Amino acid sequence: MEAMQLLDVLRQVTNLRFSARSESATGWNGDGVGTVVVETPSRDVLIFRETGEWKPAGAMPLRFSNVYRWSCVAPRLIRLEHLRFGTDKPVVLFDLAPDSKSVWSSVSPHECRDDCYSARLQVRETCVTVSWRIVGPQKREEIEYFYGWRCGE
């Protein structure tokens, strides 16, 4: 699968759910659910506007919102950026390259202070899964995202 084909798949996304698990005492455990509004500022760029509810284990639910940009930077390379500071000041998370027809992995980890973030994306029949792994002196976490396009997925 080429990068533009992956963007075409991601363009279908309408909802998300995720599960966070941590092995560290200071980590986050819980589940979230929400919606995704996909914007297409150009043919080779998608913006995900995510909103929903996060339910940390043993705590009250919290509202969340995130904005991510997916960009085709080469025929077989997708860049994922977090737009927490706006479109003019993206936080580059990593580039993803294909491992197989349906699996893409981060080319190199994103380093944030002492923590390393990596990801693996898999295209499935009714969703795209993105598995995050965060490792550092105080963190050992995994977050599994399910981006779907069929109601109830």
ZAROVEX-402495 format. One line per field, with one value per residue (C-alpha): z, y, x; residue number from 0. Coordinates in pm, 1 decimal, decimal comma, padded with zeros to 6 digits. Each point is the difference from the previous one (the first is absolute). Example, Ala and Ser with C-alpha at 12.3 -4.5 7.8 and 13.67 -1.06 7.14 Angstrom:
z = c(00780,0|-00066,0)
y = c(-00450,0|00344,0)
x = c(01230,0|00137,0)
pos = c(0|1)
REM end
This chain:
z = c(00000,0|-00093,7|00227,1|-00203,8|00023,8|00377,9|00007,1|-00201,0|00269,8|00282,0|-00178,9|00085,6|00379,0|00200,9|00351,2|00241,6|00313,9|00192,6|00295,6|00203,3|00224,1|00212,3|00195,8|00203,2|00314,9|-00144,7|-00332,0|-00140,2|-00030,8|-00153,7|-00311,6|-00231,7|-00276,3|-00237,9|-00345,4|-00271,4|-00247,7|-00295,0|-00189,1|-00331,0|-00046,7|-00301,5|-00184,7|00196,0|00347,8|00247,6|00331,8|00270,6|00251,7|00281,1|00288,2|00255,2|00351,7|00185,5|00302,3|00216,6|00221,0|00332,8|-00094,5|-00150,5|-00381,4|-00164,6|-00334,4|-00244,4|-00332,3|-00227,4|-00344,3|-00213,9|-00351,5|-00230,7|-00300,2|-00295,9|-00007,4|-00249,2|-00198,9|00290,7|00297,4|00216,6|00262,7|00315,2|00182,5|00310,6|-00053,7|00368,8|-00064,5|-00332,3|-00364,8|-00016,4|00294,7|-00041,9|00233,6|-00236,7|00154,4|-00263,0|-00355,5|-00075,2|-00272,4|-00117,0|00145,2|-00211,6|-00206,7|00306,3|00273,9|00041,9|00275,7|00127,0|-00176,0|00317,8|00342,8|00109,2|00298,0|00253,8|00286,9|00136,7|-00169,6|-00335,9|-00196,3|-00282,2|-00191,7|-00224,5|-00228,6|-00147,8|-00261,2|00071,6|-00163,6|00200,9|00183,0|00026,5|00320,2|00129,7|00281,4|00195,2|00229,0|00242,9|00188,0|00240,4|00352,8|00146,0|-00283,1|-00147,1|-00178,0|-00292,5|-00165,6|-00259,3|-00227,3|-00223,2|-00271,7|-00161,4|-00275,9|00054,9|00272,5|00313,6|-00099,1)
y = c(00000,0|00343,3|00304,7|00161,7|-00323,0|00005,1|00360,4|-00113,2|-00261,1|00253,4|00243,2|-00237,5|00022,5|00133,2|-00138,0|-00125,4|-00198,5|-00066,3|-00186,4|00111,1|-00236,0|00082,4|-00214,1|00299,7|00128,1|00352,9|-00113,8|00035,7|-00291,5|00037,4|00010,8|00267,3|00042,1|00284,4|00138,8|00107,6|00279,3|-00036,7|00311,6|-00009,2|00322,5|-00157,9|-00333,3|-00123,5|00131,0|-00099,6|00161,2|-00204,8|00203,2|-00242,8|00061,4|-00234,0|-00132,8|-00162,3|-00218,1|-00047,6|-00308,5|00090,4|00361,6|00215,8|00027,6|00290,4|00169,5|-00005,5|00155,2|-00046,6|00116,7|-00210,7|00053,0|-00293,8|00097,0|-00192,0|00097,1|-00266,4|-00278,0|-00241,4|00235,7|00161,5|00264,2|00032,3|00333,6|00119,0|00349,6|00088,0|00339,5|00061,5|-00082,8|00234,3|-00164,1|-00376,8|-00251,0|-00262,1|-00339,7|-00227,1|-00125,7|-00332,7|-00238,0|-00325,0|-00333,2|-00190,5|00065,8|00093,9|00084,6|00323,4|00070,6|00307,2|00042,2|00131,7|00077,7|00343,9|00116,3|00225,7|00076,7|-00345,3|-00185,8|-00179,3|-00030,7|-00251,2|-00123,1|-00272,9|00054,6|-00283,8|00030,9|-00234,9|-00056,6|00255,1|00196,1|00104,7|-00089,0|00209,1|-00156,4|00246,5|-00100,0|00250,2|-00098,9|00209,2|00008,3|00064,2|-00137,8|-00337,0|00049,4|-00137,0|00170,6|-00177,6|00223,1|-00128,1|00247,6|-00120,4|00100,8|-00224,4|00081,6|-00197,6|-00093,4)
x = c(00000,0|00130,1|-00024,9|-00278,5|-00201,5|00042,1|-00125,8|-00304,5|-00071,9|00049,6|-00233,9|-00291,0|00048,9|-00296,7|00051,7|00260,0|00043,4|00315,3|00137,8|00303,1|00194,8|00301,4|00243,2|00119,4|-00169,2|-00015,4|-00149,3|-00347,3|-00239,9|-00341,9|-00210,5|-00128,1|-00254,9|-00068,8|-00055,6|00240,2|-00064,8|00235,7|00105,9|00184,1|00199,5|00172,6|00004,9|00301,9|-00094,5|-00272,9|-00081,7|-00172,7|-00201,4|-00071,0|-00241,1|-00145,8|00001,9|00289,9|-00079,0|00310,2|-00013,5|-00157,7|-00073,7|-00271,5|-00020,5|00182,6|-00060,8|00292,5|00088,6|00300,4|00098,2|00235,5|00133,6|00076,9|00214,3|00135,3|00370,4|00116,2|-00168,6|00053,1|00022,4|-00271,6|00079,4|-00210,5|00002,2|-00182,3|-00142,4|-00036,6|00164,3|-00178,5|00065,1|00300,4|00177,3|-00044,1|00159,5|00142,9|-00067,8|00151,9|-00001,0|-00165,5|00120,0|-00160,3|00112,7|-00251,3|-00311,9|-00207,2|00253,9|00197,9|00254,2|00179,5|00334,7|00162,1|-00145,6|-00115,5|00202,7|-00166,6|00235,8|00094,9|-00286,4|-00006,3|-00325,3|-00041,4|-00303,3|-00129,7|-00301,3|-00205,5|-00273,8|-00290,3|-00339,2|-00200,8|00267,7|00360,9|00179,9|00287,3|00199,6|00213,5|00282,4|00153,3|00315,9|00204,9|00138,7|-00347,8|-00215,0|-00080,6|-00331,3|-00195,6|-00294,9|-00211,6|-00211,7|-00278,3|-00097,2|-00323,0|-00237,8|-00298,6|-00249,3|00075,5|00354,8)
pos = c(0|1|2|3|4|5|6|7|8|9|10|11|12|13|14|15|16|17|18|19|20|21|22|23|24|25|26|27|28|29|30|31|32|33|34|35|36|37|38|39|40|41|42|43|44|45|46|47|48|49|50|51|52|53|54|55|56|57|58|59|60|61|62|63|64|65|66|67|68|69|70|71|72|73|74|75|76|77|78|79|80|81|82|83|84|85|86|87|88|89|90|91|92|93|94|95|96|97|98|99|100|101|102|103|104|105|106|107|108|109|110|111|112|113|114|115|116|117|118|119|120|121|122|123|124|125|126|127|128|129|130|131|132|133|134|135|136|137|138|139|140|141|142|143|144|145|146|147|148|149|150|151|152)
REM end
